Amino acid sequence: MTETNIETLIRSLVTPLLKHPDALTISQEDDGKYHQYIVDVDPDDVGRLIGRQGHVAAAMRTIVEGARSQRSNSKKVRLLINDQRH
């Protein structure tokens, strides 16, 4: 079984939702417990990415978490959307 490139997966999920896909940046940070992927988009696209009551963001988090390696020593994946409006 092959490893999934999480950043590529996130990019393929997020890009169709954006009006300004050229402003998309994804950065990764590792801490003791998580692989964190921070998604930055144009401020006009933040609402489209989060969705009503957070349903779109929750669905993306479910997909990304399900794609991680199932090895017992594998860190969990955390997807953060940088809301620059506040």
C-alpha positions, 0 to 999 in steps of 0.5 A: 500500500502506498503512502498518500501525499496529504498536501496534494490531497488537500490541494485537490480538495480545496482548489475547486472551491476557490475563486482565487486558486492562485492565492492558495498556500499550504504549509506544514508544521510538526509537533509532538502529536500532530502533522498540522497543515495550515491552509491560507487562501484569499480572504474572499474564499475563506467562507467558501472553504469553511462552508455553512456551519463548518460543514465543508471544513469538517468534510475535508478534515474527515477525508484528510484524517482517513487518508493518513497512514494507519500505522500505530506510530503514525501522527494524527493529521490536523487541518487548519484554515487560516481565517485572516478576516479576524 
